Amino acid sequence: RDSAWLLVQIMRHRGLAARFVSGYLIQLTPDVKSLDGPSGPEADFTDLHAWAEVYLPGPGWKGFDPTSGLVTGNQHIPVAVARHPEAVPPVSGSFVGPAGQLPALTVSVRVRSL
C-alpha cells in the first residue's frame, strides 16, 4: 500500500490525476518453467493488494503496480478506488455476537475464465 500511495503522490506532483486502488492480485503458476530466470510462484495464490491509477489524456485511467513493477492487467482485481488510502482500508467491518465469542472471518476468491 505504501508504494502505491507514493506513486499516487509522485504522479500528482507531476501534474497528473491519480487515484489509489485496493483489490486483489492473482498469481498463477506458469504452464512452463522458465529456462533462464525465475519461474514465478510454486502454487496459485491471491493476495490483498494496492496499486495506483493515473489518468492519461487519450487512453484514460491506466493502472500501475509499483510493488510488482507491472502495468495492471487481468490479474489485478479492483475492489475500491479512492483519492486517499484511508478511504479504502484493507480490512474493516464489525462483529456482533455473544460475549466472549471470538470473531472469525474467512475470505475465498475464485477466478473463472469467461
C-alpha positions as CSV (number, residue, x, y, z in Angstrom):
1,R,0.0,0.0,0.0
2,D,2.9,2.4,0.8
3,S,4.4,2.0,-2.7
4,A,1.0,2.6,-4.4
5,W,0.4,5.7,-2.3
6,L,3.9,7.0,-3.0
7,L,3.3,6.6,-6.8
8,V,-0.1,8.4,-6.5
9,Q,1.7,11.3,-4.8
10,I,4.5,11.4,-7.4
11,M,2.0,11.5,-10.3
12,R,0.0,14.2,-8.6
13,H,3.2,16.2,-8.0
14,R,3.9,15.9,-11.8
15,G,0.5,17.4,-12.5
16,L,-1.3,14.1,-13.4
17,A,-4.6,13.0,-11.9
18,A,-4.0,9.9,-9.9
19,R,-6.0,7.6,-7.5
20,F,-5.4,4.8,-5.1
21,V,-6.8,1.3,-5.9
22,S,-7.3,-1.6,-3.4
23,G,-8.1,-5.1,-4.6
24,Y,-6.6,-8.5,-5.2
25,L,-3.6,-9.6,-7.2
26,I,-3.8,-13.1,-8.6
27,Q,-0.6,-15.0,-9.3
28,L,-0.9,-18.3,-11.1
29,T,1.8,-20.9,-11.6
30,P,3.2,-20.9,-15.1
31,D,2.4,-23.7,-17.5
32,V,6.0,-24.0,-18.5
33,K,9.1,-23.4,-16.2
34,S,11.4,-20.6,-17.2
35,L,14.8,-21.7,-18.6
36,D,16.7,-18.5,-17.8
37,G,15.1,-16.9,-14.8
38,P,12.6,-17.1,-12.0
39,S,9.5,-19.2,-13.0
40,G,7.1,-17.4,-10.7
41,P,5.0,-18.8,-7.8
42,E,5.2,-22.5,-6.9
43,A,1.4,-22.5,-6.3
44,D,-1.6,-20.4,-7.4
45,F,-2.4,-17.7,-4.8
46,T,-4.4,-14.4,-4.3
47,D,-3.2,-11.5,-2.2
48,L,-4.9,-8.4,-1.0
49,H,-3.0,-5.7,-2.9
50,A,-2.9,-2.0,-3.8
51,W,-1.8,0.0,-6.9
52,A,-2.2,3.4,-8.5
53,E,-4.2,4.5,-11.4
54,V,-3.2,7.6,-13.4
55,Y,-5.4,9.5,-15.9
56,L,-3.6,9.8,-19.2
57,P,-5.0,12.0,-22.0
58,G,-6.3,9.7,-24.7
59,P,-6.2,6.2,-23.1
60,G,-7.8,7.4,-19.8
61,W,-7.2,5.7,-16.5
62,K,-4.3,3.2,-16.5
63,G,-3.1,1.2,-13.6
64,F,0.5,0.8,-12.4
65,D,1.6,-1.6,-9.7
66,P,4.9,-0.2,-8.2
67,T,5.2,-3.2,-5.9
68,S,5.3,-5.8,-8.7
69,G,6.7,-3.5,-11.4
70,L,3.7,-4.2,-13.6
71,V,1.2,-2.3,-15.7
72,T,-2.1,-3.7,-14.3
73,G,-3.9,-6.3,-16.2
74,N,-6.5,-9.1,-15.7
75,Q,-4.5,-10.4,-12.7
76,H,-5.4,-7.2,-10.8
77,I,-9.0,-7.2,-9.5
78,P,-10.1,-3.8,-8.2
79,V,-12.4,-3.7,-5.2
80,A,-12.3,0.0,-4.2
81,V,-10.9,3.2,-5.6
82,A,-10.4,6.5,-3.7
83,R,-8.4,9.7,-3.6
84,H,-6.7,8.6,-0.3
85,P,-5.8,5.1,1.1
86,E,-7.6,5.8,4.3
87,A,-10.9,5.7,2.4
88,V,-10.2,2.1,1.3
89,P,-8.9,0.2,4.4
90,P,-7.7,-3.3,3.6
91,V,-10.0,-4.8,6.2
92,S,-12.8,-3.2,8.0
93,G,-16.2,-4.2,9.5
94,S,-17.9,-5.1,12.7
95,F,-18.9,-8.2,14.6
96,V,-22.0,-8.7,16.8
97,G,-22.3,-11.9,18.8
98,P,-22.4,-13.3,22.3
99,A,-19.9,-12.1,24.9
100,G,-16.7,-14.0,24.9
101,Q,-17.1,-15.3,21.4
102,L,-14.2,-14.6,19.1
103,P,-15.0,-13.2,15.7
104,A,-13.9,-15.3,12.7
105,L,-13.6,-14.4,9.1
106,T,-12.9,-16.5,6.0
107,V,-12.4,-15.0,2.6
108,S,-12.4,-17.0,-0.6
109,V,-11.6,-15.6,-4.0
110,R,-12.4,-17.8,-7.1
111,V,-11.4,-16.8,-10.6
112,R,-13.0,-18.2,-13.7
113,S,-12.3,-17.5,-17.3
114,L,-15.4,-16.1,-19.0
